[in-house]
Amino acid sequence: MSKTIILVGQPNCGKSTIFNYIVGYKSIASNFPGITVKYSKGEVVLDEITKETATVIDLPGTYSLQTTDEAELEAVKYITSQTEDVVLINIIDASTLPRSLELTLQLIELGMPMIVALNMIDEAERKGLRINDEKLSEILNLPVIKTVGKKGFGVYEVFKEAYKMFYKGKNNQESFKPVSYSLTIEKIIDKIVAILEKIKLPLKWNYRYIAIKILEKDKIIGEFLNEYLSEQKIHPNSKSVSKKSKVKVNKITFTDVSKKLNSYINELEKLYGEDSSVVISSARHSTSLNIFEEVTTIGKKIKKDFRTKIDDVLMHPFWGYFSLAIILYLSFWIIFKIGNLLEPVFINSTEGILKYFASIFGEDTLLFSISNGLVMGLGGGIGIVIPYLLPFFILLSFLEDTGYLARIAYLTDNIMHKIGLHGLSIVPIIFGYGCTVPAILATRILKSPRDKLITATLATFIPCSARMIVIFGLVGFFISIKAAILIYIINIVIIGVLGKFISKAIPEVSPGLILEIPKYHLPSIKLLISKTWFRLKEFVYVAIPLLIVGSILLEVINYFQWNNSINNFLSPFTVGVLGLPSVVGVTLLFGIMRKELALILLFSALGTTEVTSFMSTNQIFTFTVFVTFYIPCLATFAALAKELTMKHAFIIMFASFLLAMILAVLVRFIGQIF
């Protein structure tokens, strides 16, 4: 049977960073709670000599085995469904040890082979915390290894210990002893265990774990017990004989078991005067604090960390928003300046290549048209996209890894509530500036189906990196950076109004935001490069081939003069409604595949990169506004259909087209007036 190593821990413990360090960059390591909404899988070589491998699973971050949202449910289901040849690596944020240990205590109850990775030990030491890992290991009866995931410190030792555990077998599991709670709680747990042993409950988990879950009133365990016990048709104290074993087995009815279990729950609640789930949670919290105090030495009070001083400004009720505006403006300014510097270099290089092909094939041949499409598609993909997309992904990764992204969510919580959404909705919306597909997938962190629907809808209108290319490569380059930023301002206003309108149409009280603000981190250059490439390679491998094929197809259409028929058919809309040149009709159709195609193929349709010689400033602005808002790309449509429904995907597609048309017409006539 294949060996599996499962990484489990609370959000922001550095779990995905360790995963990426070990198996390569197969998932996004982000400094934000709940970003890993699906588990990621990779392979690791356990032994260099035998080449023996194990599957490594990076689960969503979860604070507890008591499920509260979709991401945590995914993690709990995966852990509890495992049987053999599995080792858990519980990654703990050492700087928040008391809170982190609460999940550790729950995992220990499962009785599975486990290692504790005491991660971010450098952060703990900066706080003046000195953790005795040997003492902690003795208390938990588990291997405890100090690590610094972003630097790779201790990571090798953790996986080396996991390798050893695979060969200790079941005897190793027996060595794990649960951490005891108070004598009163332990007595009641023992009583429930005795009942479970008597009915021989067919579960792979140990009875102590189930007993605690019963006291916690866990829905999953409760539903299973009800389903199993309700199938028992035998009367109390009756006996049945197994035909195979000829051994008499006592049977207990559903009513008997339910009464006894409820009596033990009531007994615990009367003793403590609180709900049994609260009693267990409080006991676990108290035990965690006791362990922390026993293994930790607190040094002298350290000076106020400079990162705290930074937060005094960046999280300020006034200066925080001012800083946010400055940071976002500078980010876009940097992107524009880099793109504006590099774009002409790539574009000019294509002219010499085209002249070379013209001298070989002749300008009026099909081969030249195909070659022209190839060069324009490849040159456009590299020359228009890379100058803007590359710096954008670098900056986005930097904001994520430093921890500023979570602070943006905190700052915008009140604003999001004004349009009827949870503050956490800002996360998918921010991701939308990179790519709409992961933005829609990120709506899984939202507990409310209504919030998920509204946020996914709004995310489709966010100018993703593909639309950013059109905005900066067309408006920013041929008009001005201020005009490009104006489109973003218009977009934000429209999204606010649209969000308010939809929220009114689907009323629901949105809960307040309880969000962990991660510590500032100086990003690892290696991981920053890896993350940027991870996001960029989707364009390199998928988008550029589509751009090339689309460009060649457009040139073939032009060669056989089919474009005139298509453009004439669309001209009542493109010319009559939008006031654009008729040649843009084909480009708008191809833009549905990927938004970059609308710009790249515009150059091909016009036959030049000098757009201003064929389109006025007002037409350029109108074209860009329409492309920014109209029908989402095919990948986005597929993501909407998957996360919501096919019906919702079609409604959103129609709504986006209608909104884009209305805005483009308004821009057209306002531009004519001024």
Helices and strands as residue ranges (DSSP letters): E 4-9, H 15-23, E 40-45, E 53-58, H 70-80, E 86-93, G 94-96, H 97-109, E 114-119, H 121-126, E 129-131, H 133-140, E 144-146, G 149-151, H 155-165, H 169-174, H 183-199, H 207-215, H 219-230, E 239-241, E 248-250, H 254-272, H 276-295, E 296-298, H 306-314, H 319-361, H 366-380, I 381-385, H 386-402, H 404-411, H 413-418, G 423-425, H 426-431, H 436-441, G 442-445, H 449-459, H 465-470, I 471-476, H 477-478, H 481-505, H 525-538, I 539-543, H 544-559, H 562-571, I 572-577, H 584-590, H 595-606, G 611-613, H 617-629, H 634-643, H 646-673
